Amino acid sequence: MKIAVVILNWNGHDLLREFLPDVLKYSQEAEVYVIDNASTDQSIDYIKNNLNSIKVISLEKNLGYAGGYNEGLRKIEADVVILLNNDVKVTENWLNPIRESFEMDTRISVVQPKILDYKKPDHFEYAGAAGGFVDAYGYPYCRGRIFSTLERDEGQYDEDTEIFWASGACFAVKLNVFKRLGGFDETYFAHQEEIDLCWRAFNSGYKIWYCHQSKVYHLGGATLQSLNPRKTLLNFRNSLYNIIKNVPEPNWFNIIFIRLLLDGFASLRFLILGQFRHILAVIKAHWTMFFRFNLYYKKREKELRSDYFKTHSIVYDYYILNRKKYTELE
């Protein structure tokens, strides 16, 4: 199995200096690529002058996460590509368990390792933790992370298992499946495009897998800080796009209606916290969804599975029932 580790970069010179050496050290059985999203800093010079074994694919403009990977992967030949954020620290022997997961079941098309917090190594990290799911209304959450609550890693998720979505921070995917599904939806630009791709893979009969024996540490928030209203806009908007594209009829209309009400609840919370720009971001996300509704409705596949989610509301569980951990949802 030919594996390529592919890192998307935009003005990440300092991050590349910190994290790339370990990627090379612990990924000797793979080819390592950097797809550069038209950086204006010293990223490319650093790689060429210090890490010349890395293959660089330079793009003419910043295409975002989705577009950057779609364009760059057209120039890579491999059986499996591991899309790795430039702020992820890999560990010794992180590749072999991922390889073994793909070899275990031919239907496994996407694999995610255990993702821990680079700053708090004994805790799960926000972006992916121990594998992702969505609730009845399309809200994503993870084993080890629900909304802003991050669990300590005490071995509670130390078993390999099927999940619903894998984190874009470290996203291993069979390249032929990625291409068969049409890659990421480039109109998302960034955030939740990996959930959309996993959802489409699920609808096509593939499996998404969590591999606990592979472990990485994610710095997080390096591209768009977590308190950035732009990130709020992308997350709310793209999550609605996911519902329009992937939820089967007749459920999707009712789900969107309830989802808009729940987003209003989130706006009320932003109001209480005095985060007014985030309220505007949610409103803009909704209006954008309305204006582009037909565009995303036309992207729906003919066969959509209805067994994609847990039947609960993660908002109700978390804020009303005070269930802060994945194990408390069962």
C-alpha positions as CSV (number, residue, x, y, z in Angstrom):
1,M,0.0,0.0,0.0
2,K,1.5,3.3,-1.1
3,I,0.9,6.1,1.4
4,A,1.4,9.8,0.9
5,V,1.3,12.3,3.8
6,V,0.0,15.5,2.4
7,I,0.2,18.8,4.3
8,L,-1.8,21.8,3.2
9,N,-0.1,25.1,4.1
10,W,-0.8,28.8,4.0
11,N,1.6,31.2,5.6
12,G,2.5,28.5,8.1
13,H,6.3,29.0,8.2
14,D,6.6,28.8,12.0
15,L,4.3,25.8,12.1
16,L,6.3,24.0,9.4
17,R,9.5,24.6,11.3
18,E,8.0,23.2,14.5
19,F,6.1,20.1,13.2
20,L,7.6,19.0,9.8
21,P,10.8,17.5,11.2
22,D,8.8,14.9,13.2
23,V,6.6,14.2,10.2
24,L,9.7,13.2,8.2
25,K,11.3,11.4,11.1
26,Y,8.2,9.2,11.8
27,S,6.9,8.8,8.2
28,Q,9.8,7.2,6.4
29,E,7.7,4.6,4.8
30,A,5.6,7.3,3.1
31,E,6.1,10.1,0.6
32,V,5.6,13.6,2.2
33,Y,4.1,16.4,0.2
34,V,3.3,20.1,1.1
35,I,0.5,21.7,-1.0
36,D,1.1,25.4,-0.6
37,N,-1.9,27.7,-0.9
38,A,0.0,30.7,-2.4
39,S,1.8,31.6,0.8
40,T,3.4,35.0,1.0
41,D,5.8,34.1,3.9
42,Q,9.0,32.0,3.9
43,S,7.3,28.6,3.9
44,I,8.5,27.4,0.6
45,D,12.1,28.7,1.1
46,Y,12.3,26.9,4.4
47,I,11.3,23.6,2.9
48,K,13.6,23.9,-0.1
49,N,16.5,25.0,2.0
50,N,16.1,22.6,5.0
51,L,13.8,19.7,4.1
52,N,14.4,19.1,0.4
53,S,13.1,15.5,0.5
54,I,9.6,16.9,0.8
55,K,7.8,17.4,-2.5
56,V,6.2,20.8,-2.8
57,I,3.0,21.5,-4.9
58,S,2.6,25.3,-5.3
59,L,-0.8,26.7,-6.0
60,E,-1.3,30.1,-7.7
61,K,-3.9,31.3,-5.2
62,N,-5.4,30.4,-1.8
63,L,-8.1,27.8,-2.6
64,G,-8.9,27.1,1.1
65,Y,-8.9,23.6,2.6
66,A,-11.3,22.0,0.2
67,G,-10.0,23.5,-3.0
68,G,-6.4,23.3,-2.0
69,Y,-6.5,19.6,-1.4
70,N,-8.7,18.9,-4.4
71,E,-6.2,20.6,-6.7
72,G,-3.1,19.3,-5.0
73,L,-4.2,15.7,-4.9
74,R,-4.7,15.7,-8.7
75,K,-0.9,15.7,-8.8
76,I,-0.3,12.9,-6.4
77,E,-0.2,9.1,-7.0
78,A,-0.9,6.9,-4.0
79,D,-3.2,4.3,-2.6
80,V,-3.9,6.2,0.6
81,V,-3.4,9.9,1.3
82,I,-3.2,11.2,4.8
83,L,-4.3,14.8,4.9
84,L,-2.4,16.4,7.8
85,N,-2.8,19.9,9.2
86,N,0.5,21.8,9.4
87,D,0.0,22.1,13.2
88,V,-0.1,18.4,14.0
89,K,2.7,16.6,15.8
90,V,2.9,13.0,14.7
91,T,4.3,10.2,16.9
92,E,6.5,7.1,16.4
93,N,4.7,4.3,14.6
94,W,1.6,6.4,13.8
95,L,1.4,5.1,10.2
96,N,1.3,1.3,10.6
97,P,-2.0,1.1,12.6
98,I,-3.7,3.3,9.9
99,R,-2.3,1.0,7.2
100,E,-3.6,-2.0,9.1
101,S,-7.1,-0.5,9.4
102,F,-7.4,-0.2,5.7
103,E,-6.2,-3.7,5.1
104,M,-8.6,-5.1,7.7
105,D,-11.8,-4.3,5.7
106,T,-12.0,-3.3,2.1
107,R,-15.1,-1.1,2.8
108,I,-13.1,1.2,5.2
109,S,-12.4,4.3,3.1
110,V,-11.5,6.9,5.7
111,V,-9.4,6.4,8.9
112,Q,-8.8,8.9,11.8
113,P,-6.2,8.4,14.6
114,K,-6.7,9.4,18.2
115,I,-6.3,13.2,18.3
116,L,-5.0,14.7,21.5
117,D,-4.3,18.3,22.5
118,Y,-0.8,19.5,21.8
119,K,-1.0,22.0,24.7
120,K,-2.7,19.6,27.1
121,P,-1.4,16.2,26.0
122,D,-3.6,14.2,28.4
123,H,-6.8,15.7,26.9
124,F,-8.6,15.1,23.6
125,E,-8.4,17.9,21.1
126,Y,-11.4,19.7,19.8
127,A,-11.0,18.8,16.1
128,G,-11.9,15.2,16.0
129,A,-10.9,13.7,19.4
130,A,-11.8,10.0,19.2
131,G,-14.0,10.2,16.2
132,G,-17.1,12.2,15.1
133,F,-20.8,11.8,14.8
134,V,-23.8,14.0,14.1
135,D,-27.0,14.3,16.0
136,A,-30.6,14.3,14.6
137,Y,-30.2,17.9,13.5
138,G,-26.8,17.7,11.9
139,Y,-24.8,19.1,14.8
140,P,-21.3,17.5,14.9
141,Y,-19.8,16.1,18.1
142,C,-17.0,13.7,19.0
143,R,-16.2,10.9,21.4
144,G,-14.1,12.9,23.8
145,R,-15.5,16.3,22.9
146,I,-19.0,17.7,23.0
147,F,-19.2,21.4,22.2
148,S,-16.5,23.1,24.4
149,T,-16.1,20.2,26.9
150,L,-12.9,18.2,26.3
151,E,-12.4,15.0,28.1
152,R,-9.2,13.7,29.6
153,D,-7.8,10.7,27.8
154,E,-8.1,7.9,30.3
155,G,-8.3,5.0,27.8
156,Q,-12.1,5.2,27.7
157,Y,-12.0,5.2,23.8
158,D,-9.1,2.8,23.4
159,E,-10.9,0.5,20.9
160,D,-11.1,0.7,17.1
161,T,-14.6,1.3,15.9
162,E,-16.7,2.6,13.1
163,I,-17.5,6.4,13.4
164,F,-19.5,8.7,11.2
165,W,-16.9,11.4,10.3
166,A,-13.2,11.8,10.6
167,S,-11.3,15.0,11.5
168,G,-9.8,17.0,8.7
169,A,-6.8,17.6,11.0
170,C,-5.6,14.1,10.2
171,F,-7.7,12.5,7.6
172,A,-6.5,9.3,5.9
173,V,-8.5,8.4,2.8
174,K,-8.2,6.0,-0.1
175,L,-7.4,8.2,-3.0
176,N,-9.5,6.3,-5.5
177,V,-12.6,6.7,-3.2
178,F,-11.8,10.4,-2.7
179,K,-11.8,10.9,-6.5
180,R,-14.9,8.7,-7.0
181,L,-16.8,10.9,-4.6
182,G,-15.7,14.0,-6.3
183,G,-13.4,15.2,-3.6
184,F,-14.3,17.9,-1.1
185,D,-17.0,20.4,-1.9
186,E,-14.9,23.5,-2.8
187,T,-17.8,25.9,-2.1
188,Y,-17.4,25.2,1.6
189,F,-13.9,26.8,1.5
190,A,-13.1,25.5,5.0
191,H,-14.8,23.7,7.9
192,Q,-17.1,20.7,7.8
193,E,-16.1,19.7,4.2
194,E,-14.6,16.5,5.8
195,I,-18.0,15.8,7.4
196,D,-19.7,16.2,4.0
197,L,-17.2,13.9,2.3
198,C,-17.7,11.2,5.1
199,W,-21.4,11.6,4.8
200,R,-21.3,11.0,1.1
201,A,-19.0,8.1,1.6
202,F,-21.4,6.7,4.2
203,N,-24.3,7.1,1.7
204,S,-22.2,5.2,-0.9
205,G,-21.7,2.2,1.5
206,Y,-18.2,2.9,2.7
207,K,-17.0,2.8,6.3
208,I,-15.3,5.6,8.3
209,W,-13.0,4.2,11.0
210,Y,-11.3,5.3,14.3
211,C,-7.9,3.8,15.0
212,H,-6.9,4.3,18.6
213,Q,-3.4,2.9,18.3
214,S,-2.3,5.7,16.0
215,K,-1.9,8.9,18.0
216,V,-1.2,12.5,17.0
217,Y,-1.3,15.9,18.8
218,H,-3.1,18.9,17.3
219,L,-2.3,22.5,18.1
220,G,-5.6,23.6,16.8
221,G,-7.0,27.0,15.8
222,A,-3.9,27.9,13.7
223,T,-5.8,28.8,10.5
224,L,-8.9,30.5,12.0
225,Q,-8.9,31.1,15.7
226,S,-11.9,29.5,17.6
227,L,-13.3,32.9,18.5
228,N,-13.2,34.2,15.0
229,P,-16.7,35.2,13.7
230,R,-15.6,34.0,10.2
231,K,-15.2,30.5,11.7
232,T,-18.7,30.7,13.3
233,L,-20.1,31.7,9.9
234,L,-18.4,28.8,8.1
235,N,-19.4,26.2,10.7
236,F,-23.1,27.2,10.9
237,R,-23.4,27.7,7.1
238,N,-21.6,24.5,6.0
239,S,-23.5,22.4,8.6
240,L,-26.7,23.5,7.0
241,Y,-25.3,22.7,3.5
242,N,-24.6,19.2,4.9
243,I,-28.2,18.7,5.8
244,I,-29.5,19.9,2.5
245,K,-27.1,17.6,0.5
246,N,-27.2,14.4,2.6
247,V,-30.4,14.0,4.7
248,P,-33.0,11.8,2.9
249,E,-36.6,13.0,2.3
250,P,-39.0,13.5,3.9
251,N,-36.8,14.3,7.0
252,W,-34.6,17.1,5.7
253,F,-37.2,19.9,5.7
254,N,-38.3,19.4,9.3
255,I,-34.7,19.0,10.4
256,I,-33.7,22.3,8.8
257,F,-36.6,24.1,10.3
258,I,-35.8,22.8,13.8
259,R,-32.1,23.4,13.2
260,L,-32.8,27.1,12.5
261,L,-34.6,27.4,15.8
262,L,-31.7,25.7,17.6
263,D,-29.2,28.1,15.9
264,G,-31.4,30.9,17.3
265,F,-30.7,29.4,20.8
266,A,-27.0,29.6,20.0
267,S,-27.4,33.2,19.0
268,L,-29.0,33.9,22.4
269,R,-26.0,32.4,24.1
270,F,-23.7,34.7,22.0
271,L,-25.9,37.6,23.1
272,I,-25.5,36.7,26.8
273,L,-21.7,36.4,26.3
274,G,-21.6,39.8,24.5
275,Q,-20.3,38.2,21.3
276,F,-22.3,40.3,18.9
277,R,-20.3,39.7,15.8
278,H,-21.0,36.0,16.2
279,I,-24.7,36.7,16.2
280,L,-24.3,38.4,12.9
281,A,-22.3,35.5,11.6
282,V,-25.1,33.1,12.4
283,I,-27.6,35.4,10.7
284,K,-25.4,35.6,7.6
285,A,-25.0,31.8,7.6
286,H,-28.8,31.4,7.5
287,W,-29.3,34.0,4.7
288,T,-26.5,32.5,2.7
289,M,-28.1,29.1,3.0
290,F,-31.5,30.4,1.8
291,F,-29.9,32.1,-1.2
292,R,-27.9,29.0,-2.2
293,F,-30.5,26.4,-1.3
294,N,-31.2,25.3,-4.9
295,L,-27.5,25.0,-5.6
296,Y,-27.0,22.5,-2.8
297,Y,-30.3,20.7,-3.3
298,K,-29.2,19.8,-6.8
299,K,-26.1,18.1,-5.3
300,R,-28.2,15.5,-3.5
301,E,-27.5,11.9,-4.5
302,K,-30.4,9.6,-5.5
303,E,-29.7,7.1,-2.7
304,L,-29.4,8.7,0.8
305,R,-29.3,6.6,4.0
306,S,-31.5,7.5,7.0
307,D,-29.4,5.6,9.6
308,Y,-26.7,8.3,9.8
309,F,-27.3,9.8,13.2
310,K,-28.1,9.2,16.8
311,T,-31.7,10.0,17.4
312,H,-31.1,12.5,20.1
313,S,-30.4,16.3,20.1
314,I,-26.9,17.0,21.3
315,V,-28.0,20.6,22.2
316,Y,-30.8,19.2,24.5
317,D,-28.5,16.6,26.0
318,Y,-25.7,19.1,26.7
319,Y,-27.5,22.3,27.8
320,I,-30.7,20.9,29.3
321,L,-29.7,17.4,30.6
322,N,-26.1,18.4,31.4
323,R,-24.6,15.4,29.6
324,K,-21.1,16.6,28.9
325,K,-19.5,13.3,27.8
326,Y,-20.1,10.9,24.9
327,T,-20.4,8.0,27.3
328,E,-23.3,9.8,29.0
329,L,-25.3,9.9,25.7
330,E,-25.7,6.1,25.5
